[in-house]
């Protein structure tokens, strides 16, 4: 669809607002389902007789499918239309949710969760693409900020809502209500999207890369499956064969990506960016940090429910101090990013490792008398350490990336984060369930398993000091691409919105948004541009925002809260 046609489709403010609300609800559902299952795992295991490996795959399967199909989903929307792919994704997501609710075995539940994640992966990119169609560049900041806040609320709220639904045993459905609640909401969203969301597609879409998606997913699978199922299989020869085949799958993926880049310039992964030291080392540190985040959440939530008898709701609330700690630590993280560079990453990693060691000691010392209040301080400190690590990590990793490749770079950083979380679930789960045989051994199981994320956090900090450049210089690329790790703040926020925006930074689950430099000589008025991407890279979600030719032309002062929110990344130079 041409830009002129898109502008006509923007329509009246009322219908546009209604369409935006539809997209926001869908975003909330997608991100909520990435975490909602965590608190239901013990109940699911008892009801279905699911093995520990199957329980791990209910988490890992969703994340793998989601991360693998984000980029492909964005391209499908460009080619076939954003609304069409959004509706297809929502129909599939709703059907998969119903399948999960009706599952009678662990195998069927895992299959339904993989389908959920896959359809969510092709649906999510269409949200921001549709926002681009409906809103002029100067209007998008508050909309994107609200979407980011709702996404964060979905990630955090998934733990609380899932725990509440399981605890109250809604209509006697138990854990099944966690998935069944998506069905009526999904039906309404599909009908509303067909009526309200405008049609659109890119004028110059890049080609889908299904071979790249398959090879990339295969590489991750060949690592995660053996780690997850190896113990149950008695570490048979074929488990080791899969692990041995993983490097060859990764090599085949890299070779295919190089060929794709030479053939038509639209690979799944922007390999040339890995020539940059800061970017390449940043991916390693990101994976290590995410291993820690994914690992401790699984084992801690499972332990407090299965061994200590916490309700699902109480278990979900147990992790809230982590988000609050990251929120409170935001000003310190901003200062550390500016003053310390990579040493802030080291500090953040060590704080996380030390705080999680505190968690381990608290669990060991209190035993069966452990309460959620006992974990409040160490988990809050863990969240503070995470914020101190992630802000400078994002800045340094993306600092030298060209502006035109910012979206590709941020998308890659997000993808590596998802891969790290999958590995964390697999590694920590393997250790935890390997030690756990009965409730009497639960404390030994978690105190042993927690060393996996502790080691990952420490290695993340040490890896940063060894491999990363010393300091970020707050380049435009860093500014733009950093949105893969945090949502944008609303232009005129209320206090709850400010809190949600800060929490969203800590959660870090919203996929990347892309900001493309647009040349507008002699004026800073917005222009509408085709949704094109450079040949050197690709982003899972594309949002083009008009910018002047010179960054210096955009030095108008902003409200103090907004300046503080984005000062470390100089984000105020992008949003005007």
C-alpha positions in Angstrom: 0.0 0.0 0.0 1.3 3.4 -0.9 2.0 6.0 1.7 -0.9 8.2 0.5 -3.3 5.3 0.9 -2.0 4.6 4.3 -2.7 8.1 5.4 -6.2 7.8 4.2 -6.6 4.6 6.2 -5.7 6.4 9.4 -9.3 7.6 9.6 -11.0 9.3 12.5 -9.4 9.6 15.9 -12.2 7.4 17.5 -11.8 4.4 15.2 -8.0 4.8 15.4 -8.1 4.7 19.1 -10.3 1.6 19.1 -7.9 -0.1 16.7 -5.0 0.8 18.9 -6.8 -0.7 21.9 -7.3 -3.9 20.0 -3.5 -4.1 19.3 -2.7 -3.3 22.9 -4.8 -6.1 24.3 -3.2 -8.6 21.9 0.2 -7.4 23.0 -0.7 -7.9 26.6 -1.9 -11.4 25.9 1.2 -12.4 24.0 3.6 -11.2 26.7 1.5 -12.5 29.5 1.6 -16.0 28.1 5.4 -15.9 28.1 5.3 -16.0 32.0 1.9 -17.1 33.1 2.7 -20.8 32.9 5.6 -20.5 35.4 3.4 -20.5 38.5 1.2 -23.3 37.2 3.9 -25.8 36.6 3.6 -27.8 39.9 -0.2 -28.1 39.5 0.2 -29.1 35.8 2.7 -31.7 36.8 0.4 -33.3 39.4 -2.7 -33.2 37.2 -1.2 -34.5 34.0 1.5 -36.6 35.5 3.9 -34.6 33.4 7.6 -35.3 33.6 10.0 -32.6 34.7 11.3 -32.5 31.1 7.8 -31.8 29.8 7.3 -29.1 32.4 10.5 -27.4 31.2 9.4 -27.7 27.6 6.1 -25.9 28.4 8.3 -22.9 29.0 11.2 -23.4 26.6 8.9 -24.5 23.7 7.0 -21.2 23.8 10.1 -19.1 23.9 12.0 -20.9 21.2 9.0 -20.7 18.8 8.4 -17.1 19.6 12.0 -16.0 19.2 12.5 -18.0 16.0 9.5 -16.6 14.2 9.7 -12.9 15.2 11.7 -11.9 12.2 9.9 -14.2 9.8 6.6 -12.8 11.1 7.6 -9.3 10.4 8.5 -10.1 6.8 5.2 -12.0 6.3 3.3 -8.9 7.3 5.3 -6.8 4.9 4.5 -9.2 2.0 0.9 -10.3 2.7 -0.4 -7.5 4.8 -0.1 -6.6 8.4 -3.7 -7.0 9.4 -4.1 -10.3 7.6 -1.0 -11.8 9.3 -2.2 -10.3 12.6 -5.6 -12.0 12.3 -4.0 -15.3 11.3 -1.6 -15.1 14.2 -4.4 -14.3 16.7 -6.6 -17.1 15.3 -3.8 -19.6 15.7 -2.8 -18.3 19.1 -6.4 -18.6 20.3 -6.8 -22.1 18.9 -3.5 -23.2 20.5 -4.6 -21.7 23.8 -7.8 -23.8 23.6 -5.6 -26.8 22.8 -3.4 -26.2 25.8 -6.4 -25.9 28.1 -7.8 -29.2 26.8 -4.5 -31.1 26.9 -4.7 -34.5 28.5 -1.0 -35.2 28.6 2.3 -33.5 28.9 3.2 -34.1 25.3 0.0 -32.4 24.0 0.5 -29.5 26.3 4.1 -29.0 25.0 2.9 -29.1 21.4 0.1 -26.6 22.1 2.7 -24.3 23.8 5.0 -24.4 20.8 2.1 -23.5 18.6 1.2 -20.7 20.9 4.7 -19.3 20.8 4.9 -19.6 17.0 1.6 -17.8 16.3 2.6 -15.1 18.9 5.9 -14.7 17.0 4.2 -13.9 13.7 1.5 -11.8 15.3 3.6 -9.4 17.5 5.5 -7.7 14.7 2.2 -6.6 13.1 1.3 -4.5 16.2 4.0 -1.9 15.7 3.7 -2.0 11.9 0.0 -1.2 12.2 0.8 1.7 14.6 3.1 3.0 11.9 0.3 3.0 9.4 -2.3 4.6 11.7 -0.2 7.3 13.2 2.0 10.0 11.8 5.6 9.9 13.1 5.2 12.8 15.5 2.1 11.0 17.0 3.7 7.6 17.7 5.7 8.3 20.9 2.9 8.2 23.4 1.3 5.2 21.6 4.5 3.2 21.6 5.1 4.1 25.2 1.7 2.8 26.3 2.2 -0.4 24.3 5.6 -0.8 26.0 4.0 -0.3 29.4 1.2 -2.8 28.7 3.8 -5.3 27.4 5.7 -5.0 30.7 2.5 -5.3 32.7 1.7 -8.5 30.7 5.1 -10.0 31.5 4.9 -9.2 35.3 1.1 -9.6 35.4 1.4 -13.1 33.9 2.9 -14.3 37.1 0.3 -12.7 39.3 -2.7 -13.5 37.1 -1.6 -17.1 36.5 -1.2 -17.6 40.3 -4.6 -16.0 41.0 -6.4 -18.2 38.5 -4.8 -21.4 39.7 -5.4 -20.5 43.4 -9.1 -19.6 43.1 -9.7 -22.7 40.8 -12.0 -20.7 38.5 -15.1 -22.9 37.6 -13.2 -25.9 38.9 -10.8 -25.7 35.9 -7.6 -25.3 37.9 -4.5 -24.6 35.8 -6.6 -24.9 32.6 -8.1 -21.5 33.2 -4.6 -20.0 32.6 -5.0 -20.9 29.0 -8.7 -20.9 28.6 -9.0 -17.2 29.5 -7.3 -16.4 26.2 -10.1 -18.0 24.1 -13.0 -15.4 24.5 -10.6 -12.6 24.5 -9.0 -13.9 21.3 -12.3 -14.2 19.5 -13.2 -10.6 20.4 -9.8 -9.4 19.2 -10.1 -11.2 15.8 -13.6 -9.7 15.2 -12.5 -6.2 16.3 -9.3 -6.4 14.2 -11.2 -7.2 11.0 -13.5 -4.2 11.7 -11.1 -1.6 13.0 -7.4 -2.3 12.1 -6.5 -0.8 8.6 -5.0 -2.9 5.8 -1.3 -2.2 5.0 1.8 -3.8 3.6 5.3 -2.6 2.8 6.1 -1.2 -0.6 9.5 -2.8 -0.7 9.4 -5.9 1.6 12.4 -8.1 2.1 12.1 -11.7 1.2 11.2 -14.2 4.0 14.0 -16.5 5.0 12.4 -19.8 6.0 15.6 -21.7 5.6 17.4 -19.4 8.0 14.6 -19.7 10.5 14.6 -23.5 10.3 18.4 -23.8 10.6 18.5 -21.3 13.4 15.7 -23.1 15.3 17.4 -26.4 14.7 20.7 -25.2 16.2 18.9 -24.1 19.4 16.9 -27.3 19.5 19.9 -29.5 19.2 21.4 -27.8 22.3 18.2 -27.4 24.4 16.6 -30.8 23.9 19.6 -32.9 25.1 20.1 -30.7 28.1 16.4 -30.9 29.0 15.8 -34.6 28.2 19.2 -36.1 28.6 18.8 -37.1 32.2 15.5 -38.9 31.5 17.1 -40.7 28.6 19.9 -41.9 30.7 22.3 -39.8 28.6 22.0 -42.2 25.8 24.3 -42.1 22.8 21.8 -40.2 20.7 21.7 -37.4 23.2 25.4 -36.9 22.8 25.1 -37.2 19.1 22.6 -34.3 19.1 25.0 -32.2 21.1 27.8 -33.0 18.7 25.6 -32.1 15.8 24.7 -28.7 17.2 27.9 -26.9 16.1 27.4 -28.2 12.6 23.8 -26.9 12.5 25.1 -23.5 13.7 27.8 -23.6 11.0 25.2 -24.5 8.4 23.1 -21.6 9.6 26.0 -19.1 9.3 26.9 -20.4 5.8 23.3 -20.1 4.7 23.1 -16.5 6.1 26.2 -15.5 4.2 24.7 -16.9 0.9 21.4 -15.1 1.6 23.2 -11.8 2.2 25.0 -12.1 -1.1 22.0 -13.3 -3.0 19.3 -10.7 -2.1 20.5 -8.9 1.0 17.8 -10.1 3.4 19.4 -12.6 5.8 17.7 -13.5 9.1 20.8 -12.5 11.1 23.0 -9.5 10.3 26.3 -11.4 10.3 28.5 -8.4 9.2 27.6 -6.7 12.5 29.5 -9.4 14.4 32.8 -8.0 13.1 32.4 -5.3 15.7 34.0 -6.2 19.0 31.4 -4.5 21.1 28.5 -6.0 19.3 29.8 -9.5 19.2 30.9 -9.6 22.9 27.6 -8.0 23.8 25.7 -11.0 22.5 27.8 -13.3 24.6 27.2 -11.3 27.7 23.5 -11.0 26.9 23.2 -14.8 26.6 25.0 -15.3 29.9 22.8 -12.8 31.7 19.7 -14.3 30.3 20.7 -17.8 31.3 20.7 -16.4 34.9 17.3 -14.8 34.5 15.6 -17.8 32.9 17.2 -20.3 35.3 16.4 -18.9 38.7 12.8 -18.1 37.9 12.0 -21.7 37.0 13.6 -23.4 40.0 12.5 -20.8 42.6 8.9 -20.8 41.6 8.7 -24.5 41.4 10.5 -24.9 44.8 8.3 -22.6 46.8 5.2 -24.3 45.6 6.1 -27.9 45.5 8.3 -28.0 48.7 7.0 -25.1 50.8 3.4 -25.2 49.9 3.1 -21.6 48.6 -0.1 -21.0 46.7 0.4 -20.1 43.0 -0.6 -16.5 43.7 1.9 -16.3 46.6 4.6 -17.7 44.3 3.9 -15.1 41.6 4.0 -12.3 44.2 7.4 -13.6 45.4 9.1 -12.3 42.3 7.7 -8.8 42.4 10.6 -7.4 44.5 12.9 -8.2 41.5 10.9 -5.8 39.3 10.7 -3.2 42.0 14.4 -3.4 42.7 15.2 -2.8 39.0 12.8 0.2 39.0 14.4 1.8 42.0 17.9 1.2 40.7 17.2 2.9 37.4 18.8 6.3 38.3 21.9 4.5 39.6 22.1 2.4 36.4 21.8 5.6 34.3 24.7 7.2 36.3 26.8 4.0 36.1 26.3 3.7 32.3 27.7 7.2 31.8 30.5 7.0 34.3 31.7 3.4 34.3 31.1 1.9 30.9 31.8 -1.8 30.9 32.8 -1.7 34.5 29.2 -1.1 35.3 28.4 -4.4 33.5 30.9 -6.1 35.8 29.4 -4.4 38.9 25.9 -5.4 37.8 26.9 -9.0 37.2 28.7 -9.3 40.5 25.7 -7.7 42.4 23.4 -10.2 40.7 25.6 -13.1 41.5 26.1 -11.9 45.1 22.3 -11.2 45.6 21.3 -14.6 44.2 23.9 -16.2 46.6 22.1 -14.4 49.3 18.9 -16.0 48.1 20.6 -19.4 48.2 21.8 -18.8 51.7 18.4 -17.6 52.9 16.7 -20.7 51.5 19.3 -23.0 53.1 19.1 -21.2 56.5 15.4 -21.0 56.8 14.5 -24.4 55.3 10.7 -25.2 55.6 10.0 -22.0 57.5 11.0 -19.8 54.5 8.5 -17.0 53.6 8.2 -14.7 50.7 9.2 -11.8 53.0 12.6 -13.5 53.6 13.4 -13.3 49.9 12.3 -9.7 49.4 15.6 -8.0 50.0 17.9 -10.4 48.1 15.5 -10.5 45.1 15.2 -6.7 45.1 19.0 -6.5 45.0 19.1 -9.0 42.2 16.8 -6.8 40.2 19.0 -3.8 40.9 22.0 -5.6 39.7 20.1 -6.6 36.5 19.4 -3.0 35.7 23.0 -2.0 36.4 24.1 -4.6 34.0 21.6 -4.3 31.2 21.8 -0.6 30.6 25.5 -0.3 29.9 25.5 -3.7 28.1 22.9 -2.4 25.6 24.8 0.9 25.1 28.2 -0.7 24.6 27.0 -3.5 22.4 25.1 -1.2 20.0 27.4 1.9 20.3 29.3 1.4 17.1 26.4 0.0 15.0 25.5 2.3 12.1 22.2 4.0 12.5 20.7 2.2 9.5 21.4 -1.1 11.1 20.1 -0.2 14.5 16.9 -2.3 14.1 18.8 -5.3 13.0 21.2 -5.0 15.8 18.6 -4.6 18.5 16.6 -7.4 17.1 19.6 -9.7 17.3 20.2 -8.6 20.9 16.6 -9.5 21.7 16.9 -12.9 20.0 20.1 -13.8 21.9 18.3 -12.8 25.1 15.5 -15.3 24.3 18.0 -18.0 23.5 19.8 -17.4 26.7 16.5 -17.7 28.7 15.8 -21.0 27.0 19.3 -22.3 27.9 18.8 -21.1 31.5 15.6 -23.1 31.8 17.3 -26.1 30.3 20.5 -25.9 32.4 19.0 -25.0 35.8 16.1 -27.4 35.2 18.5 -30.3 34.5 20.4 -29.7 37.7 17.3 -29.1 39.8 15.2 -32.1 38.7 18.3 -34.2 38.6 18.8 -33.7 42.3 15.2 -33.6 43.2 13.7 -37.0 43.9 11.3 -36.2 46.7 10.3 -33.3 48.9 12.9 -34.0 51.4 15.6 -33.3 48.8 14.0 -30.1 47.5 16.2 -27.8 49.4 19.3 -29.5 48.2 18.0 -29.4 44.7 17.4 -25.7 44.6 20.6 -24.7 46.4 22.5 -26.8 43.9 20.5 -25.5 40.9 20.9 -21.8 41.9 24.6 -22.1 41.2 23.8 -22.2 37.5 22.4 -18.6 37.4 24.9 -17.4 39.9 27.8 -18.6 37.7 26.1 -17.2 34.6 25.7 -13.7 36.2 29.4 -13.8 37.4 30.6 -14.9 33.9 28.5 -12.1 32.3 30.3 -9.5 34.4 33.7 -11.0 33.9 33.1 -11.5 30.2 32.2 -7.9 29.8 35.5 -6.7 31.4 37.5 -9.2 29.3 36.0 -8.7 25.8 33.9 -5.5 25.6 35.2 -2.0 24.8 35.6 0.3 27.7 32.8 2.7 27.3 29.8 3.6 25.1 29.6 7.0 23.4 25.9 7.3 23.2 25.7 7.1 19.4 22.4 7.5 17.5 22.5 3.8 16.8 22.7 3.0 20.5 19.8 5.3 21.1 17.6 3.8 18.5 18.4 0.2 19.0 18.2 0.3 22.7 14.5 0.1 22.5 14.8 -3.7 22.2 15.5 -3.7 25.9 13.1 -1.1 27.2 9.8 0.4 26.3 9.3 4.1 25.5 7.8 6.3 28.1 4.6 8.1 27.4 4.8 11.8 26.5 2.6 12.9 29.4 2.5 10.0 31.9 0.7 9.5 35.1 2.5 8.0 38.0 1.3 4.5 37.3 2.6 4.8 33.7 6.0 6.0 34.9 6.2 3.0 37.2 5.1 0.6 34.4 7.7 2.1 32.1 10.4 1.4 34.6 9.2 -2.1 35.3 9.3 -2.7 31.5 13.0 -2.0 31.5 13.5 -4.8 34.1 11.4 -7.3 32.3 12.9 -6.7 28.9 10.4 -8.9 26.9 9.1 -6.5 24.3 10.5 -7.1 20.9 12.7 -4.5 19.3 11.4 -1.4 17.5 13.3 0.1 14.7 14.0 3.8 14.1 15.2 4.8 10.6 16.9 8.0 9.9 15.0 10.0 7.4 16.5 12.9 5.5 14.4 16.1 5.7 16.8 18.9 4.7 15.8 22.3 6.0 12.9 21.1 8.1 12.1 18.9 11.0 8.5 18.3 9.9 7.6 14.6 9.7 7.5 12.7 6.5 6.0 9.4 5.7 8.4 6.9 4.3 8.1 3.4 2.8 8.8 0.6 5.3 12.0 -0.5 3.7 15.1 -2.0 5.4 18.7 -1.8 4.5 20.4 -4.7 2.7 22.8 -5.2 5.6 20.3 -6.3 8.2 16.8 -6.9 9.3 14.7 -6.3 12.4 11.9 -8.4 13.7 9.7 -5.4 14.1 10.0 -2.3 12.1 8.8 1.2 13.0 10.0 4.2 11.0 10.1 7.6 12.8 11.0 10.7 11.0 14.2 12.4 12.1 16.0 15.5 10.8 19.2 15.3 8.9 21.2 16.5 11.9 20.7 15.3 15.5 21.8 18.7 16.7 18.6 20.2 15.2 16.6 18.4 17.9 17.8 19.8 21.1 14.5 21.2 22.3 14.2 20.6 26.1 12.0 17.9 27.3 10.2 17.4 30.6 12.5 16.5 33.5 11.0 13.1 34.0 11.5 12.1 30.4 15.1 13.4 30.4 15.9 11.3 33.4 14.2 8.3 31.9 16.3 8.2 28.8 19.4 10.2 29.7 21.8 7.3 29.7 20.9 6.6 26.1 20.2 10.2 25.0 16.8 8.9 23.8 15.4 12.5 24.1 17.3 13.2 20.8 15.2 10.7 18.9 11.7 11.4 20.3 10.3 14.9 19.4 
